[in-house]
Amino acid sequence: MPKIKTNKSAKKRYHVTGTGKVKYKKQGLRHILTKKASKRKRQLRKRGVLSPVEQKKIKRLLPYD
């Protein structure tokens, strides 16, 4: 039976931690930053953690990570 391929787009966007949680980079910090509050921009810098339901979907796309 052939190996399962990793979804490359998911690999670039998500990272699985040692405890099995899935982290991602939050959206909205690329352009049009002048109208966004400093607090909002600061909070967007932090990594987000997916909900358990979403984690299951992403882990299916990342079988070896």
Number of C-alpha atoms within 10 A of each C-alpha: 3 4 6 11 10 15 13 10 10 15 15 9 12 20 19 17 11 8 6 11 15 21 18 16 15 14 9 13 14 6 7 8 12 8 6 12 9 11 8 12 14 10 11 15 13 12 12 15 18 15 11 10 8 11 17 13 10 19 20 13 17 19 12 9 13
